[in-house]
Amino acid sequence: MRDPRPALASARRSTRRGLRTVCSPSGLRGAGTEIAWITAHLALYPLGMTAGRARGTAREEQGRFSIADLPPVQRGLLMGDVVAAGTPILLVHGLVDNRSIFTLLRRALHRRGFGRVITLNYSPLTQDVRSVATRLAALIEKTCEETGYERVHVVGHSLGGVIARYYVQRMGGDARVHTLCTLGSPHAGTHAAKLWPGGVVRQLRPGSELMRELAAPAPGCRTRFVAFWSDMDQLIVPQRSAAIDHPDLSSRNVALRGIGHMSLPISGDVVHQIAMLLAHLDEDGRTQTAGVTTLTPGEPGPVRAERAPTLPRRAEAPA
């Protein structure tokens, strides 16, 4: 019989670390932000239940022949890097959510000059990871056909990051997805999923069939991964499971402090880093601009974990 004492000791250590995090000044601020955002999100949730795509369709872009009406930040991105400004960005929400979770992120990306930001709505009550990944694949193919772009970027929150990774890693989506950013996604599963009896949540348990698929070899995967994880993520247990640790994937893990699970898509640091990263990528995935945290293509090395860096912000035009 297996000795349960090491597992119990590990659980106690994780609990103590969690209590210290929550009781710290940053943890208390993060808890307050999380509660406030959940309250606001409940009000926005009905607005996100309507199916459809966000602003930034190919038709809108085809009708733009002047940039005079755009604010300076958007004009700067369009003039400085037309490819970055036009590359479609697809947003995939999490388990108990809909597209409304990305209200602030979508608006921030538009403000920074990204013209095509598209959201995928789905129901985890009637679909599992594989079926939603199939829907994501169809949406990406349609987007590429409409826009003429061969590759897209994807941002996935929670379950949405796992869905996007499954598409990239197990369905050949690395041919279409240039960069995948995940926010609090249980890449190694989460013990919190054991509290739910079944359905799609069962796939998020550590050691599940789906988790074993994602741990399988993925030689030659062309997508770049950036995984944001937080020491105060209450739904990812342990929190480090939201990082990507795979020898075949080119990945960078960004550790954040004092940010709750639902607050990740509205975090100013997260939004800024995503915008800066996607605005300064070369076609092969290399970061082009000094000061932007490096994401290097080529052979993936050991997984890298780093704290959220302080990045130079784009100059805002005076009012």
SULHU-V987723 format. One record per pair of residues at least 4 apart in sequence whose C-alpha atoms are under 6 Angstrom apart, sorted by sequence separation. I is the first residue (numbers start at 1). J is the second residue. D is the distance in whole Angstrom. If there is no record, write none. Layout:
i=I j=J d=D
i=I j=J d=D
//
This chain:
i=23 j=27 d=6
i=26 j=30 d=6
i=33 j=37 d=6
i=37 j=41 d=6
i=41 j=45 d=6
i=72 j=76 d=6
i=75 j=79 d=6
i=76 j=80 d=6
i=77 j=81 d=6
i=78 j=82 d=5
i=83 j=87 d=6
i=102 j=106 d=6
i=110 j=114 d=5
i=127 j=131 d=6
i=144 j=148 d=5
i=156 j=160 d=4
i=157 j=161 d=5
i=165 j=169 d=6
i=166 j=170 d=5
i=167 j=171 d=5
i=168 j=172 d=6
i=186 j=190 d=6
i=198 j=202 d=5
i=207 j=211 d=6
i=268 j=272 d=6
i=273 j=277 d=6
i=281 j=285 d=6
i=282 j=286 d=5
i=22 j=27 d=4
i=70 j=75 d=6
i=93 j=98 d=6
i=109 j=114 d=6
i=144 j=149 d=5
i=156 j=161 d=4
i=168 j=173 d=4
i=203 j=208 d=6
i=281 j=286 d=5
i=21 j=27 d=5
i=22 j=28 d=6
i=144 j=150 d=6
i=167 j=173 d=5
i=168 j=174 d=5
i=281 j=287 d=5
i=78 j=85 d=6
i=203 j=210 d=6
i=280 j=287 d=6
i=281 j=288 d=6
i=287 j=294 d=6
i=193 j=201 d=6
i=231 j=239 d=6
i=280 j=288 d=5
i=287 j=295 d=6
i=286 j=295 d=6
i=243 j=253 d=6
i=286 j=296 d=5
i=286 j=297 d=6
i=193 j=205 d=5
i=285 j=297 d=6
i=229 j=242 d=5
i=189 j=204 d=5
i=190 j=205 d=5
i=189 j=205 d=5
i=190 j=206 d=6
i=227 j=243 d=6
i=189 j=206 d=4
i=161 j=182 d=5
i=99 j=121 d=6
i=98 j=121 d=6
i=153 j=177 d=6
i=161 j=185 d=5
i=151 j=176 d=4
i=152 j=177 d=5
i=153 j=178 d=6
i=155 j=180 d=6
i=157 j=182 d=6
i=158 j=183 d=6
i=226 j=251 d=6
i=228 j=253 d=6
i=230 j=255 d=6
i=151 j=177 d=5
i=152 j=178 d=6
i=153 j=179 d=5
i=154 j=180 d=5
i=155 j=181 d=5
i=156 j=182 d=5
i=157 j=183 d=5
i=158 j=184 d=5
i=159 j=185 d=6
i=224 j=250 d=5
i=225 j=251 d=4
i=226 j=252 d=5
i=227 j=253 d=5
i=228 j=254 d=5
i=229 j=255 d=5
i=230 j=256 d=5
i=231 j=257 d=6
i=232 j=258 d=5
i=90 j=117 d=6
i=151 j=178 d=6
i=153 j=180 d=6
i=155 j=182 d=6
i=158 j=185 d=4
i=226 j=253 d=6
i=229 j=256 d=6
i=230 j=257 d=6
i=232 j=259 d=6
i=233 j=260 d=5
i=85 j=113 d=6
i=88 j=116 d=5
i=89 j=117 d=5
i=90 j=118 d=5
i=91 j=119 d=5
i=92 j=120 d=5
i=232 j=260 d=5
i=233 j=261 d=5
i=85 j=114 d=5
i=86 j=115 d=6
i=88 j=117 d=6
i=90 j=119 d=6
i=219 j=248 d=6
i=230 j=259 d=6
i=133 j=163 d=5
i=218 j=248 d=6
i=129 j=163 d=5
i=133 j=167 d=5
i=77 j=113 d=6
i=74 j=112 d=5
i=73 j=112 d=6
i=74 j=113 d=4
i=179 j=223 d=6
i=181 j=225 d=6
i=178 j=223 d=5
i=179 j=224 d=5
i=180 j=225 d=5
i=181 j=226 d=5
i=182 j=227 d=5
i=183 j=228 d=5
i=184 j=229 d=5
i=177 j=223 d=6
i=179 j=225 d=6
i=181 j=227 d=6
i=190 j=236 d=5
i=191 j=237 d=5
i=174 j=221 d=6
i=190 j=237 d=5
i=174 j=222 d=5
i=174 j=223 d=5
i=48 j=98 d=6
i=250 j=300 d=4
i=48 j=99 d=5
i=249 j=300 d=6
i=253 j=304 d=6
i=254 j=305 d=6
i=255 j=306 d=6
i=48 j=100 d=5
i=252 j=304 d=5
i=253 j=305 d=5
i=254 j=306 d=5
i=255 j=307 d=5
i=256 j=308 d=6
i=188 j=241 d=5
i=254 j=307 d=6
i=187 j=241 d=6
i=254 j=308 d=6
i=45 j=100 d=6
i=186 j=241 d=6
i=187 j=242 d=5
i=186 j=242 d=5
i=185 j=242 d=5
i=184 j=242 d=5
i=245 j=303 d=6
i=56 j=115 d=5
i=57 j=116 d=6
i=56 j=116 d=4
i=56 j=117 d=6
i=89 j=152 d=6
i=91 j=154 d=6
i=94 j=157 d=5
i=54 j=118 d=5
i=88 j=152 d=5
i=89 j=153 d=5
i=90 j=154 d=5
i=91 j=155 d=5
i=92 j=156 d=5
i=93 j=157 d=5
i=94 j=158 d=5
i=95 j=159 d=6
i=53 j=118 d=6
i=54 j=119 d=6
i=87 j=152 d=6
i=89 j=154 d=6
i=91 j=156 d=6
i=94 j=159 d=4
i=53 j=119 d=6
i=94 j=160 d=5
i=93 j=160 d=5
i=92 j=160 d=5
i=128 j=200 d=5
i=58 j=146 d=6
i=58 j=147 d=5
i=84 j=279 d=5
i=34 j=260 d=6
i=30 j=258 d=5
i=30 j=259 d=5
i=34 j=263 d=6
i=27 j=258 d=5
i=26 j=258 d=5
//
